[in-house]
Amino acid sequence: MSDPRVVISVEGRIASTRLPGKILYPLAGRPMIEQIVRRAKRAERVHEVLVATTVNAADQVVVDLCHRIGCKVHQGSVEDISERILGAAGDADIIVQITGDCPLVDPALIDHAVALLVAEKADYVSNSLHECTYPIGFDVRAFTSAALRKSMELSDDPIDRVHGSYFIARRPDLFKHVGWEAPDHLRYPGLRLTVDEPSDYALVHKIYETLHQSNEAFAVEDIIALIHRNPAWAMINAAVQQKQASEG
């Protein structure tokens, strides 16, 4: 691919098993999913950012929000996220999958994933390929549209489909994988910066309230430095268990 078209698909829907409606929770005066879109749009190697929501009537509020903020939105399957992402991606050559519970996503990591995918002629790139070395919530997965289509032809297992690129990630025998780990100063795998529970939101809210006003483009370096200055903050959500892929 000499000049691949790159699209970020942000998964977002109102239903959530642990924290319904979380994507609309406010962060620095904007709904969480809007902040994700704004941060993702700072990535330089991406042509378009859009929200992949569902045809469920409850998600009309997501559609309306996207229209208000000028973000394209695709409504697809409720449970088949592979189908939803592929439909949202349209004519993209490369898809970057971002989930709606990661409001601190760093555009520099998105750009690195895309650059790595292109340079290595890979099918799938992730910074949590074998283990998570960045804080939880900074996962970035980039893959080719061709790989996603192939994965859907090969598996209709609901567990594969509900995670979008899960089949690709599990089959290095079929797809070329490339990964990278956090440099030492950004290595903090025990820190939860994703939003699944009220305590997760409490921590992310504190981070936004502290950093966003002076620098809307605050990065993972700034967040980790903030936590090091306030080590007690890491305990706010330390008891939350990360949901396993097999749980859907």
C-alpha distance (Angstrom), angle and dihedral (degrees) to the residues before:
residue distance angle dihedral
M1 . . .
S2 3.79 . .
D3 3.80 96.6 .
P4 3.80 108.3 6.1
R5 3.78 121.3 -167.3
V6 3.79 108.3 -121.9
V7 3.79 123.8 -158.6
I8 3.80 128.8 -177.4
S9 3.78 113.9 -144.2
V10 3.80 112.8 -158.6
E11 3.80 110.2 -163.0
G12 3.77 111.8 -142.9
R13 3.78 135.7 160.7
I14 3.78 135.8 150.9
A15 3.80 96.3 -121.7
S16 3.79 115.3 85.9
T17 3.78 127.0 162.2
R18 3.79 94.1 -140.0
L19 3.81 106.7 24.1
P20 3.83 113.3 16.7
G21 3.79 115.4 -155.6
K22 3.79 93.3 13.8
I23 3.79 93.7 137.7
L24 3.82 88.0 68.6
Y25 3.81 95.6 48.8
P26 3.82 109.5 121.4
L27 3.78 122.7 -105.3
A28 3.80 116.8 178.5
G29 3.79 89.9 -19.4
R30 3.79 98.4 -49.6
P31 3.82 133.2 89.3
M32 3.80 112.4 -93.5
I33 3.80 94.3 -114.8
E34 3.80 90.6 52.4
Q35 3.80 89.7 54.1
I36 3.82 89.7 50.8
V37 3.81 90.4 51.7
R38 3.80 91.9 47.6
R39 3.80 92.2 50.3
A40 3.81 93.1 44.8
K41 3.81 90.8 51.6
R42 3.80 89.0 62.9
A43 3.81 89.9 69.6
E44 3.80 107.8 109.5
R45 3.81 100.2 -153.8
V46 3.81 95.0 55.4
H47 3.78 126.1 95.0
E48 3.79 99.5 -165.6
V49 3.79 141.7 7.9
L50 3.78 119.1 -155.4
V51 3.77 139.4 166.4
A52 3.80 120.1 -116.8
T53 3.79 107.4 -154.0
T54 3.80 132.5 156.9
V55 3.78 140.1 -96.8
N56 3.81 89.1 -115.9
A57 3.81 110.7 124.4
A58 3.80 90.6 -126.9
D59 3.81 89.4 63.9
Q60 3.79 93.8 62.4
V61 3.80 85.1 93.7
V62 3.83 87.8 61.5
V63 3.81 90.6 50.2
D64 3.81 90.9 49.6
L65 3.80 91.7 49.1
C66 3.80 91.8 50.8
H67 3.79 90.5 51.2
R68 3.81 90.2 51.3
I69 3.80 93.9 51.5
G70 3.80 95.6 41.2
C71 3.79 96.8 -112.6
K72 3.79 122.1 139.7
V73 3.79 114.2 -118.2
H74 3.79 133.3 -163.7
Q75 3.79 124.6 -160.0
G76 3.79 114.3 -151.4
S77 3.78 144.3 142.4
V78 3.79 119.2 -22.3
E79 3.81 96.5 -141.3
D80 3.83 104.1 17.2
I81 3.79 100.0 76.6
S82 3.81 91.8 168.9
E83 3.80 88.5 62.1
R84 3.79 91.5 44.0
I85 3.81 93.8 51.2
L86 3.80 93.6 45.7
G87 3.79 91.2 49.3
A88 3.78 91.4 48.9
A89 3.80 93.5 47.8
G90 3.80 93.9 59.9
D91 3.80 109.7 175.8
A92 3.80 95.4 -4.2
D93 3.80 119.1 139.1
I94 3.80 92.6 -160.1
I95 3.79 128.5 32.4
V96 3.79 125.2 -159.7
Q97 3.81 110.4 -158.7
I98 3.80 116.1 -148.3
T99 3.79 121.6 172.7
G100 3.79 123.2 -137.9
D101 3.78 93.3 -119.9
C102 3.82 95.5 66.3
P103 3.83 105.6 81.1
L104 3.82 94.3 163.0
V105 3.80 96.6 57.9
D106 3.80 110.2 152.6
P107 3.83 117.6 -133.1
A108 3.81 90.9 -152.0
L109 3.81 89.0 63.3
I110 3.80 90.0 49.8
D111 3.79 90.8 52.5
H112 3.80 91.3 48.0
A113 3.81 91.6 51.3
V114 3.81 92.4 51.1
A115 3.81 92.8 45.7
L116 3.80 90.6 50.2
L117 3.80 93.2 47.7
V118 3.80 91.7 52.3
A119 3.80 96.9 41.1
E120 3.80 94.0 48.4
K121 3.82 94.7 39.0
A122 3.78 85.9 -128.7
D123 3.79 130.3 165.3
Y124 3.80 95.3 -145.4
V125 3.80 134.8 20.3
S126 3.78 127.4 -175.8
N127 3.79 139.5 163.5
S128 3.82 89.4 -144.3
L129 3.78 97.8 48.4
H130 3.80 97.0 133.2
E131 3.78 102.3 1.3
C132 3.77 139.1 -5.4
T133 3.81 111.3 -101.3
Y134 3.80 98.4 161.1
P135 3.80 118.4 66.2
I136 3.81 112.4 -76.0
G137 3.80 105.9 -91.0
F138 3.80 97.0 46.0
D139 3.79 94.9 83.9
V140 3.80 113.0 137.1
R141 3.79 123.1 -171.5
A142 3.81 121.8 -174.1
F143 3.79 124.5 178.0
T144 3.77 141.0 157.0
S145 3.78 121.0 -93.4
A146 3.79 86.9 -127.2
A147 3.81 90.5 59.0
L148 3.80 91.8 50.1
R149 3.81 91.8 50.0
K150 3.80 90.7 48.9
S151 3.80 91.4 49.4
M152 3.81 90.2 53.1
E153 3.79 90.9 51.1
L154 3.80 91.1 51.2
S155 3.81 100.7 43.1
D156 3.76 136.5 31.7
D157 3.81 92.4 169.8
P158 3.83 107.1 140.1
I159 3.82 91.2 -133.8
D160 3.81 90.5 56.5
R161 3.78 92.9 44.7
V162 3.80 97.1 46.7
H163 3.81 90.9 58.0
G164 3.79 98.2 45.8
S165 3.79 102.2 -144.7
Y166 3.80 97.3 27.0
F167 3.81 95.5 111.2
I168 3.81 90.9 51.1
A169 3.79 90.4 50.0
R170 3.80 92.7 51.2
R171 3.79 96.5 49.3
P172 3.81 113.2 63.2
D173 3.80 86.2 155.7
L174 3.81 89.1 68.1
F175 3.80 102.6 30.8
K176 3.79 131.9 41.6
H177 3.80 108.4 -114.9
V178 3.80 126.9 -161.1
G179 3.78 124.2 179.4
W180 3.76 141.3 174.1
E181 3.78 136.2 -160.3
A182 3.76 132.4 -137.1
P183 3.80 116.8 -91.4
D184 3.79 113.4 -112.2
H185 3.81 95.9 -95.5
L186 3.83 91.2 54.3
R187 3.79 97.3 40.8
Y188 3.80 108.4 117.4
P189 3.82 108.5 133.4
G190 3.80 95.0 163.2
L191 3.80 94.5 60.9
R192 3.82 115.8 99.0
L193 3.81 113.1 -145.9
T194 3.78 98.2 157.0
V195 3.81 123.8 94.7
D196 3.80 118.4 -119.5
E197 3.80 102.3 123.3
P198 3.83 136.8 32.7
S199 3.81 90.8 -101.9
D200 3.82 90.0 54.7
Y201 3.78 89.6 54.3
A202 3.80 90.8 47.2
L203 3.81 91.0 57.6
V204 3.80 95.9 44.1
H205 3.82 89.7 46.8
K206 3.82 90.5 55.0
I207 3.81 90.2 50.0
Y208 3.80 92.5 51.3
E209 3.80 92.8 45.7
T210 3.80 90.4 51.8
L211 3.81 102.5 41.7
H212 3.79 110.0 22.1
Q213 3.80 100.7 69.9
S214 3.80 94.6 58.8
N215 3.81 96.8 34.9
E216 3.81 123.1 14.2
A217 3.82 89.1 -173.1
F218 3.81 94.7 58.5
A219 3.79 110.6 157.3
V220 3.78 139.2 -149.3
E221 3.82 89.1 -90.1
D222 3.81 90.4 58.4
I223 3.80 92.7 48.0
I224 3.79 95.0 50.1
A225 3.81 91.1 46.5
L226 3.82 88.7 51.5
I227 3.81 91.7 51.8
H228 3.80 91.1 48.5
R229 3.81 88.2 54.2
N230 3.81 90.3 48.3
P231 3.83 105.0 33.2
A232 3.80 93.1 168.5
W233 3.81 89.0 67.2
A234 3.79 90.7 70.2
M235 3.79 88.4 64.3
I236 3.81 94.1 58.1
N237 3.81 92.2 87.7
A238 3.79 101.1 11.8
A239 3.82 92.1 118.8
V240 3.82 94.3 59.0
Q241 3.79 114.0 108.7
Q242 3.79 117.4 -137.4
K243 3.79 112.1 -118.7
Q244 3.80 113.0 -113.9
A245 3.81 121.8 -128.4
S246 3.80 90.8 -120.2
E247 3.80 89.3 62.2
G248 3.82 90.6 68.2
